[in-house]
Amino acid sequence: MNARDNRRTKTIKPAPKPEAGPRPLSERQRGHLSHLRAAHVGRPEAVLHRTVVSVQRVESKAGKGTSTAPFRSGAATARRQREKSRQNRKRINWAKVLLQTATVALCAEVIAALIFSPRLRIRTVAVEGNATVPTERLMKRLAIAPDTNLLELLYKRGRLLQAVRAEPTVAGVTIHPRFPDGLVVSVTERQPFAAVKFDSEPGRWYTLDKNRVPFRFFEGLPEADLPLVSVATRGEATGKNAVQPVLGIPCVAPGLADVGDCLTWARQQGANFPVEKVTIDNAGKLCLNRVGGMTVLLGPGMDLNEKLGTLSLLLLKRTDLRGSAPTQIAKVNLYAYDAPALVPREDTGQTVDGEFEMP
């Protein structure tokens, strides 16, 4: 058996190859270097003896082969940039400036001519549609000075409309010019719907339209040919909860919103149920007072249409409830519309309330 060789062995590595050094320049590169030297003529010595390590190769536009970019000196580049900046410098377009100036001057002249032209001075103001409101009162609210420019009034149309709407009787207004020197104001007046008296102001009757807006009042007597409504306030007449109607503003008294439905129903009935007055108590409960002394208790406005329907059926079944002649029935209680109660007068000797059964 071979004995083990205890001698140490040494691995000899091959010597490294010397570096190849920079790649030799081609004829084309040497030509570019000659141009570089020619461009640096007259520069300091340190610039002339710069060592060129390599030349950057770039792809040609055609994508085939390689080519070096031509050399451009810094001074030449600066000159080219200055020339481009002078060429790209924004030039003043004097023709455009003159045209804009002339346009502005022309517009200013036209506006001045319209403002100061005597042909646009207001000479006449016509008010149309007013049947109860005097024209002088509306003209006083408009407050149009003599020889006011028409364009100025059209610009202030909103103020003029607000001034005319401040008249309580006026429900709507329109203003339009009548060339060349006129102005037309067309108003729409509120239509009377009912005459209402409030306990907070006894002796004064307010005329309301269908939207519950009071627009005029009369002392002592109500306006003729209008249904009468008497409203009780929530508290005392001098209390802070008393109803204080204001002309031109909808009234919010309890129960007053349901009066319109009652009066509309009464007009449909005609001579079968002539209404003398509608009363509203402190709780807002309604009561229809028929000519001849009979009253119909409707209570609050809840289920008002059903209650009026029951009352129509009663007039159809009971002939003594129709018309304006006195009847033996003093009251018709419709608090419960499905169980109406007829209350006779006390002087008839009857002690039991009459009742009417719904079919």
C-alpha positions as CSV (number, residue, x, y, z in Angstrom):
1,M,0.0,0.0,0.0
2,N,1.4,3.3,-1.0
3,A,2.4,5.6,1.8
4,R,0.7,9.0,2.2
5,D,2.7,11.9,0.8
6,N,2.9,14.4,3.6
7,R,4.6,17.0,1.6
8,R,2.7,20.2,1.0
9,T,1.7,21.1,-2.5
10,K,1.6,24.7,-3.8
11,T,-0.9,25.8,-6.4
12,I,0.6,28.1,-8.9
13,K,-1.9,30.7,-10.3
14,P,-1.4,32.0,-13.8
15,A,-0.1,35.6,-13.9
16,P,-2.8,38.2,-14.7
17,K,-2.9,39.5,-18.2
18,P,-1.9,43.1,-18.7
19,E,-4.7,45.5,-19.4
20,A,-5.3,46.3,-23.0
21,G,-5.4,50.0,-22.3
22,P,-7.6,52.4,-24.1
23,R,-9.0,51.4,-27.4
24,P,-7.1,52.9,-30.3
25,L,-8.8,55.7,-32.1
26,S,-10.1,55.2,-35.6
27,E,-9.3,57.5,-38.5
28,R,-12.7,59.1,-38.2
29,Q,-12.2,59.8,-34.5
30,R,-8.7,61.3,-35.1
31,G,-10.4,63.6,-37.7
32,H,-12.8,64.8,-35.0
33,L,-9.9,65.4,-32.6
34,S,-8.2,67.6,-35.2
35,H,-11.3,69.7,-35.3
36,L,-11.3,69.9,-31.5
37,R,-7.8,71.2,-31.5
38,A,-8.6,73.7,-34.2
39,A,-11.6,75.0,-32.2
40,H,-9.4,75.6,-29.1
41,V,-6.9,77.8,-30.9
42,G,-6.3,80.9,-28.7
43,R,-7.5,79.3,-25.5
44,P,-5.3,78.8,-22.4
45,E,-2.7,76.1,-22.5
46,A,-4.6,74.0,-19.9
47,V,-7.5,73.8,-22.3
48,L,-5.4,72.9,-25.3
49,H,-3.7,70.0,-23.6
50,R,-6.8,68.3,-22.2
51,T,-6.6,64.5,-22.6
52,V,-9.4,63.0,-24.6
53,V,-10.3,59.7,-23.1
54,S,-13.0,58.5,-25.4
55,V,-15.6,59.6,-27.8
56,Q,-19.3,58.9,-27.2
57,R,-21.0,56.8,-29.8
58,V,-24.6,57.5,-30.6
59,E,-27.1,55.8,-32.7
60,S,-27.7,57.3,-36.1
61,K,-31.2,58.4,-37.1
62,A,-31.4,55.6,-39.6
63,G,-30.6,53.1,-36.9
64,K,-27.7,51.6,-38.9
65,G,-24.2,51.8,-37.7
66,T,-22.8,54.3,-35.3
67,S,-21.7,57.9,-35.7
68,T,-20.3,60.6,-33.5
69,A,-22.1,63.9,-32.9
70,P,-20.3,66.9,-34.6
71,F,-18.4,69.1,-32.2
72,R,-19.9,72.4,-31.2
73,S,-18.0,74.9,-29.2
74,G,-19.5,76.8,-26.2
75,A,-19.1,80.2,-27.8
76,A,-20.9,79.2,-31.0
77,T,-23.7,77.6,-28.9
78,A,-24.1,80.8,-26.9
79,R,-24.3,82.9,-30.1
80,R,-26.9,80.6,-31.6
81,Q,-29.0,80.8,-28.4
82,R,-28.8,84.6,-28.4
83,E,-30.0,84.7,-32.0
84,K,-32.9,82.3,-31.3
85,S,-33.9,84.4,-28.3
86,R,-34.0,87.5,-30.4
87,Q,-36.0,85.7,-33.1
88,N,-38.4,84.2,-30.6
89,R,-38.8,87.5,-28.7
90,K,-42.5,88.5,-28.6
91,R,-43.1,91.3,-31.0
92,I,-45.9,93.9,-30.3
93,N,-48.7,93.6,-32.8
94,W,-49.5,97.3,-33.1
95,A,-52.4,96.7,-35.6
96,K,-54.1,94.4,-33.0
97,V,-53.5,96.9,-30.2
98,L,-55.0,99.8,-32.2
99,L,-58.0,97.7,-33.2
100,Q,-58.7,96.8,-29.5
101,T,-58.3,100.4,-28.4
102,A,-60.7,101.5,-31.1
103,T,-63.3,98.9,-30.2
104,V,-63.2,99.9,-26.5
105,A,-63.6,103.6,-27.4
106,L,-66.5,102.8,-29.7
107,C,-68.3,100.8,-27.0
108,A,-67.8,103.6,-24.5
109,E,-69.1,106.1,-26.9
110,V,-72.2,104.0,-27.6
111,I,-72.9,103.5,-23.9
112,A,-72.5,107.2,-23.2
113,A,-74.8,108.0,-26.1
114,L,-77.5,105.7,-24.7
115,I,-77.2,107.1,-21.2
116,F,-77.3,110.8,-22.2
117,S,-79.5,110.5,-25.2
118,P,-82.7,112.6,-24.9
119,R,-84.6,110.0,-26.9
120,L,-84.4,107.5,-24.0
121,R,-85.8,109.9,-21.4
122,I,-88.9,108.6,-19.7
123,R,-91.8,110.9,-20.7
124,T,-94.9,108.8,-19.8
125,V,-95.6,106.1,-17.1
126,A,-98.7,104.0,-17.7
127,V,-100.3,102.0,-14.8
128,E,-102.6,99.1,-15.9
129,G,-104.7,96.6,-14.0
130,N,-105.5,98.7,-10.8
131,A,-109.2,98.8,-10.1
132,T,-109.2,99.8,-6.4
133,V,-105.7,101.1,-5.8
134,P,-105.3,104.7,-6.9
135,T,-102.7,105.3,-9.6
136,E,-101.3,108.2,-7.6
137,R,-100.4,105.8,-4.7
138,L,-98.6,103.5,-7.0
139,M,-96.7,106.3,-8.7
140,K,-95.7,107.6,-5.3
141,R,-94.3,104.1,-4.5
142,L,-92.4,104.0,-7.8
143,A,-90.8,107.4,-7.2
144,I,-89.6,107.9,-10.8
145,A,-87.9,111.2,-11.3
146,P,-88.7,113.2,-14.4
147,D,-86.4,112.6,-17.5
148,T,-85.0,109.5,-16.0
149,N,-83.1,107.3,-18.5
150,L,-85.0,104.2,-19.6
151,L,-81.9,102.0,-19.3
152,E,-81.4,103.1,-15.7
153,L,-84.9,102.2,-14.8
154,L,-84.6,98.8,-16.4
155,Y,-81.4,98.3,-14.4
156,K,-83.3,99.2,-11.2
157,R,-86.3,97.0,-12.1
158,G,-86.0,94.8,-9.0
159,R,-86.3,97.8,-6.7
160,L,-89.3,99.1,-8.6
161,L,-91.1,95.7,-8.4
162,Q,-90.4,95.5,-4.7
163,A,-91.8,99.0,-4.1
164,V,-95.1,98.2,-5.9
165,R,-95.4,94.8,-4.2
166,A,-95.3,96.6,-0.9
167,E,-98.8,97.8,-1.6
168,P,-101.0,95.2,0.2
169,T,-103.7,95.1,-2.5
170,V,-101.2,94.2,-5.2
171,A,-100.7,90.5,-5.7
172,G,-98.3,90.7,-8.7
173,V,-96.6,93.3,-10.9
174,T,-94.7,93.4,-14.1
175,I,-92.7,96.4,-15.6
176,H,-91.7,96.6,-19.3
177,P,-90.6,99.5,-21.5
178,R,-92.7,101.1,-24.2
179,F,-90.2,102.5,-26.6
180,P,-88.9,105.0,-27.1
181,D,-89.9,107.1,-24.0
182,G,-92.5,105.2,-22.1
183,L,-92.8,102.7,-19.2
184,V,-95.7,100.4,-18.5
185,V,-96.5,99.0,-15.0
186,S,-99.1,96.2,-15.0
187,V,-100.5,95.2,-11.6
188,T,-102.7,92.3,-10.5
189,E,-104.9,93.0,-7.5
190,R,-106.0,90.6,-4.8
191,Q,-109.5,89.3,-5.1
192,P,-111.8,89.6,-2.0
193,F,-112.7,86.2,-0.6
194,A,-114.1,86.8,2.9
195,A,-114.5,89.6,5.5
196,V,-112.9,88.6,8.8
197,K,-113.2,90.2,12.3
198,F,-110.7,89.4,15.0
199,D,-111.5,89.7,18.7
200,S,-108.2,91.5,19.2
201,E,-109.5,94.4,17.1
202,P,-113.3,94.7,17.6
203,G,-115.2,96.8,15.2
204,R,-112.7,96.4,12.3
205,W,-113.4,94.1,9.4
206,Y,-110.5,92.9,7.3
207,T,-110.9,91.8,3.7
208,L,-108.9,88.6,2.9
209,D,-108.1,86.9,-0.3
210,K,-108.1,83.1,-0.8
211,N,-104.6,82.9,0.5
212,R,-105.7,84.4,3.9
213,V,-103.8,87.7,3.2
214,P,-105.6,90.8,4.6
215,F,-105.2,93.7,2.2
216,R,-107.7,96.3,3.4
217,F,-110.0,96.9,6.3
218,F,-113.2,98.8,7.1
219,E,-114.4,100.3,10.4
220,G,-117.8,99.3,11.7
221,L,-119.2,97.4,8.7
222,P,-117.6,94.7,6.5
223,E,-117.2,94.9,2.8
224,A,-120.4,94.2,1.0
225,D,-121.3,90.8,-0.6
226,L,-118.6,88.8,1.2
227,P,-119.1,85.9,3.6
228,L,-118.4,86.9,7.2
229,V,-115.8,85.2,9.5
230,S,-115.4,85.9,13.2
231,V,-112.1,84.7,14.7
232,A,-111.5,84.5,18.5
233,T,-107.9,85.0,19.7
234,R,-106.0,82.5,21.7
235,G,-105.8,84.8,24.8
236,E,-107.0,88.1,25.9
237,A,-107.0,90.9,23.4
238,T,-104.2,92.6,25.2
239,G,-102.2,89.4,25.7
240,K,-99.0,88.6,23.8
241,N,-100.7,85.6,22.1
242,A,-103.5,87.7,20.6
243,V,-103.7,87.6,16.8
244,Q,-102.5,90.8,15.2
245,P,-103.3,90.9,11.5
246,V,-100.9,92.7,9.3
247,L,-101.9,94.0,5.8
248,G,-100.1,92.1,3.1
249,I,-98.9,89.2,5.3
250,P,-100.9,85.8,5.5
251,C,-102.8,85.5,8.7
252,V,-102.0,82.4,10.8
253,A,-105.0,82.3,13.1
254,P,-106.0,78.8,14.1
255,G,-108.8,77.3,12.0
256,L,-108.6,80.1,9.4
257,A,-107.0,77.9,6.8
258,D,-110.1,75.6,6.9
259,V,-112.6,78.4,6.3
260,G,-111.9,78.3,2.5
261,D,-113.1,74.7,2.3
262,C,-116.3,75.6,4.2
263,L,-117.1,78.6,2.1
264,T,-116.4,76.7,-1.2
265,W,-118.8,73.9,0.0
266,A,-121.4,76.5,0.9
267,R,-121.2,78.1,-2.6
268,Q,-121.7,74.7,-4.2
269,Q,-124.9,74.2,-2.1
270,G,-126.3,77.6,-3.2
271,A,-129.8,78.3,-1.7
272,N,-129.9,75.0,0.2
273,F,-127.5,76.3,2.8
274,P,-126.9,80.1,2.8
275,V,-124.1,80.9,5.2
276,E,-124.6,83.9,7.4
277,K,-121.2,83.7,9.2
278,V,-118.4,81.3,10.1
279,T,-117.1,81.5,13.7
280,I,-113.8,80.1,15.0
281,D,-113.3,79.8,18.8
282,N,-110.1,80.0,20.8
283,A,-109.3,76.4,20.2
284,G,-109.7,76.7,16.4
285,K,-113.0,74.9,16.2
286,L,-115.3,75.8,13.3
287,C,-119.0,76.6,13.4
288,L,-121.2,77.3,10.3
289,N,-124.1,79.7,11.0
290,R,-126.9,79.3,8.5
291,V,-129.3,82.1,7.7
292,G,-132.4,81.4,9.9
293,G,-130.6,80.6,13.1
294,M,-129.3,77.0,12.7
295,T,-125.6,76.3,13.5
296,V,-123.4,73.4,12.4
297,L,-120.6,72.4,14.8
298,L,-117.7,71.1,12.8
299,G,-115.1,71.1,15.5
300,P,-111.4,71.2,14.5
301,G,-110.3,70.9,10.9
302,M,-109.7,67.1,11.2
303,D,-111.7,65.1,8.7
304,L,-113.3,68.3,7.4
305,N,-114.2,66.9,4.0
306,E,-116.0,63.9,5.6
307,K,-117.9,66.2,7.9
308,L,-119.0,68.4,5.0
309,G,-120.0,65.2,3.1
310,T,-122.2,64.2,6.0
311,L,-123.8,67.6,6.1
312,S,-124.6,67.3,2.4
313,L,-126.3,64.0,3.1
314,L,-128.3,65.6,5.9
315,L,-129.6,68.3,3.6
316,L,-130.6,65.7,1.1
317,K,-132.6,63.7,3.6
318,R,-134.0,66.5,5.8
319,T,-135.9,69.1,3.9
320,D,-136.3,71.2,7.1
321,L,-132.6,71.9,7.2
322,R,-132.6,73.5,3.7
323,G,-133.0,77.1,2.8
324,S,-133.1,80.1,5.0
325,A,-136.4,79.6,6.8
326,P,-136.4,79.1,10.6
327,T,-136.3,75.4,11.6
328,Q,-136.9,73.4,14.8
329,I,-133.3,72.2,14.8
330,A,-131.0,74.5,16.7
331,K,-127.7,72.7,16.2
332,V,-126.1,70.0,14.1
333,N,-123.2,68.4,15.9
334,L,-120.7,66.9,13.4
335,Y,-117.7,66.4,15.7
336,A,-118.1,62.7,14.8
337,Y,-119.0,62.7,11.1
338,D,-120.2,59.1,11.2
339,A,-122.6,59.8,14.1
340,P,-124.2,63.3,13.6
341,A,-126.5,64.6,16.3
342,L,-129.4,67.0,15.7
343,V,-130.2,69.3,18.7
344,P,-133.7,70.8,18.7
345,R,-134.6,74.2,20.1
346,E,-135.5,74.5,23.8
347,D,-138.9,76.2,23.1
348,T,-140.2,73.2,21.2
349,G,-140.7,71.1,24.4
350,Q,-138.5,68.3,23.1
351,T,-136.0,66.9,25.7
352,V,-134.2,64.3,23.6
353,D,-131.7,65.3,20.9
354,G,-132.6,64.2,17.5
355,E,-130.2,61.8,15.8
356,F,-129.7,60.9,12.2
357,E,-128.4,57.4,11.3
358,M,-125.9,57.2,8.5
359,P,-126.8,54.8,5.8
